[in-house]
């Protein structure tokens, strides 16, 4: 069972395979062809306990990585309480030597947890990377298929805006596949309106 794994100098954390979306471009839909993101090893036979995840961290030289990233093959905020517990334990142990902590998320944490969680990120998370992926709710729902439907789009935007109050760096991301320059520019305007950054990601054909 792969709980933590290395990728491009960062330590990634795979706590869950649960997700409320089924994005058309997601590497979960891919085949095992050698990339860590298309290998079956990221499919968990069960979710690790928080203690198992901590043991996986401590089996590595945690402070040698450039970043710690909660990502994996699911939406990490399904395990938000455990995620924050892990960050707290690591900060207690390593203090200022702990690398920056990032969450890669679809931005639906408040919907998933049934409460506003943004303030809980303060002092724990350094970067929140949120998948924007579309310029409007209808296109977003058609591309990402969230179980909450089109309402998930506005919830994601609200989460991005509020997270920026508590987290030093918030980034909206889009995948460049099938995006026109006009759509990319509109995404940039959306990000600027929320007071966050935009990152355009290259499509990886799995």
C-alpha positions in Angstrom: 0.0 0.0 0.0 1.6 3.3 -1.1 1.0 6.0 1.5 3.9 8.3 0.8 5.9 8.5 -2.4 8.5 10.6 -4.1 7.9 12.7 -7.2 10.3 15.4 -8.6 11.9 16.1 -5.3 8.7 16.3 -3.3 7.1 13.9 -0.9 3.5 13.1 -1.8 0.9 11.7 0.5 -1.9 9.3 -0.6 -4.5 9.1 2.1 -7.6 8.3 0.2 -9.0 7.2 -3.2 -12.3 8.8 -2.5 -13.4 11.7 -4.8 -16.6 13.5 -5.5 -15.6 14.2 -9.1 -14.8 12.0 -12.1 -12.8 14.5 -14.2 -12.4 13.7 -17.9 -8.7 14.4 -17.8 -7.9 12.7 -14.5 -5.0 10.3 -14.4 -7.2 7.9 -12.4 -8.7 7.0 -15.7 -5.3 6.1 -17.1 -3.4 2.8 -17.6 -0.4 1.6 -15.8 2.5 2.7 -18.1 5.4 3.4 -15.7 4.5 6.9 -14.3 3.8 7.0 -10.6 0.5 8.7 -11.6 -0.6 5.8 -13.8 0.5 2.9 -11.7 -1.9 0.7 -9.8 0.2 1.2 -6.6 -1.7 4.3 -5.8 -5.0 2.4 -5.5 -5.4 1.7 -1.8 -6.8 -1.6 -0.7 -8.0 0.4 2.4 -7.4 3.9 3.7 -4.4 4.1 6.1 -4.9 5.2 9.6 -3.4 8.5 10.6 -0.8 6.6 12.7 0.2 4.5 9.7 0.6 7.6 7.6 2.8 9.2 10.3 4.9 6.0 10.4 5.3 6.2 6.6 6.5 9.8 6.9 8.9 9.0 9.7 10.4 6.2 7.6 11.8 8.9 5.3 14.1 11.8 5.6 11.2 14.2 5.7 13.2 17.4 5.8 15.2 16.5 2.7 12.3 17.1 0.4 11.5 20.4 -1.2 7.8 20.1 -0.4 5.2 17.9 1.2 2.1 17.4 -1.0 -1.2 15.9 0.0 -2.5 14.5 -3.3 -2.5 10.8 -4.4 -5.4 9.1 -6.2 -8.3 10.8 -4.3 -9.5 14.2 -3.0 -7.3 14.7 0.2 -9.8 16.8 2.0 -12.0 13.8 2.5 -9.4 13.1 5.2 -8.9 16.7 6.2 -9.0 16.1 10.0 -6.3 13.4 9.6 -4.3 15.5 7.2 -4.2 18.4 9.7 -3.4 16.0 12.5 -0.4 14.8 10.5 0.8 18.3 9.8 0.6 19.1 13.5 2.6 16.1 14.4 5.2 16.8 11.8 5.5 20.4 12.9 5.9 19.3 16.5 8.7 17.0 15.5 10.6 19.0 12.9 9.6 22.6 13.6 10.9 25.2 11.1 12.9 22.4 9.3 9.7 20.9 7.9 9.3 21.6 4.2 6.4 23.7 2.9 3.1 21.8 2.9 0.7 21.9 -0.1 -2.7 20.4 -0.7 -3.8 19.6 -4.2 -7.6 19.7 -4.1 -10.7 20.2 -6.2 -11.7 23.0 -3.8 -14.8 21.2 -2.4 -13.6 20.8 1.1 -16.4 22.7 2.7 -19.0 20.7 0.8 -17.3 17.4 1.7 -16.9 18.2 5.4 -20.1 20.0 5.9 -18.4 23.0 7.4 -16.2 26.0 6.6 -12.7 24.6 7.0 -10.6 27.4 5.6 -9.6 28.9 8.9 -8.3 25.5 10.0 -5.6 25.7 7.3 -4.0 28.7 8.9 -0.5 28.0 10.2 -0.5 24.5 8.8 -0.8 24.7 5.0 1.6 26.8 2.9 0.0 26.3 -0.5 -3.4 25.3 -1.7 -3.6 24.3 -5.4 -7.2 24.1 -6.7 -8.4 22.7 -10.0 -10.4 25.4 -11.7 -10.6 23.8 -15.2 -13.5 25.8 -16.6 -14.8 29.3 -16.9 -18.4 28.6 -15.9 -20.5 26.2 -13.8 -22.1 24.3 -16.8 -18.7 23.5 -18.5 -17.2 22.6 -15.1 -19.9 20.1 -14.3 -19.7 18.6 -17.8 -15.9 18.2 -17.5 -15.5 17.3 -13.8 -18.9 15.6 -13.0 -19.0 16.6 -9.4 -21.8 14.7 -7.4 -23.0 18.2 -6.2 -23.6 19.3 -9.8 -23.1 22.9 -11.0 -23.2 24.2 -7.4 -19.8 22.7 -6.9 -18.3 25.4 -9.1 -19.2 28.3 -7.0 -18.3 26.4 -3.9 -14.8 25.9 -5.3 -14.5 29.6 -6.1 -15.6 30.6 -2.7 -13.2 28.2 -1.1 -10.3 29.6 -3.2 -11.2 33.2 -2.2 -11.5 32.4 1.5 -8.5 30.2 1.6 -6.3 33.1 0.5 -7.1 34.8 3.8 -5.5 32.0 5.7 -3.0 30.4 3.4 0.1 32.2 2.1 -0.2 30.9 -1.5 -3.4 29.8 -3.3 -3.3 28.7 -6.9 -6.0 27.9 -9.4 -5.0 25.4 -12.0 -6.3 24.5 -15.5 -5.2 21.8 -17.9 -4.4 23.2 -21.3 -6.0 20.5 -23.3 -8.8 21.8 -25.5 -8.5 25.3 -24.0 -8.6 28.3 -26.3 -6.4 31.3 -25.6 -9.6 33.2 -24.8 -10.6 30.6 -22.2 -7.2 30.6 -20.6 -7.4 34.4 -20.4 -10.8 34.2 -18.8 -9.5 31.8 -16.2 -6.7 34.2 -15.5 -9.3 36.9 -14.9 -11.2 34.7 -12.6 -8.1 34.0 -10.6 -7.2 37.7 -10.4 -10.7 38.5 -9.3 -10.3 36.1 -6.4 -6.9 37.4 -5.4 -5.1 34.2 -6.3 -2.6 32.9 -8.9 -3.3 30.9 -12.1 -1.2 27.9 -13.2 -1.7 26.4 -16.7 -0.8 22.7 -16.5 0.2 20.6 -19.5 -2.0 17.6 -20.3 -0.4 14.2 -19.6 -1.8 11.6 -21.9 -1.9 8.4 -19.9 
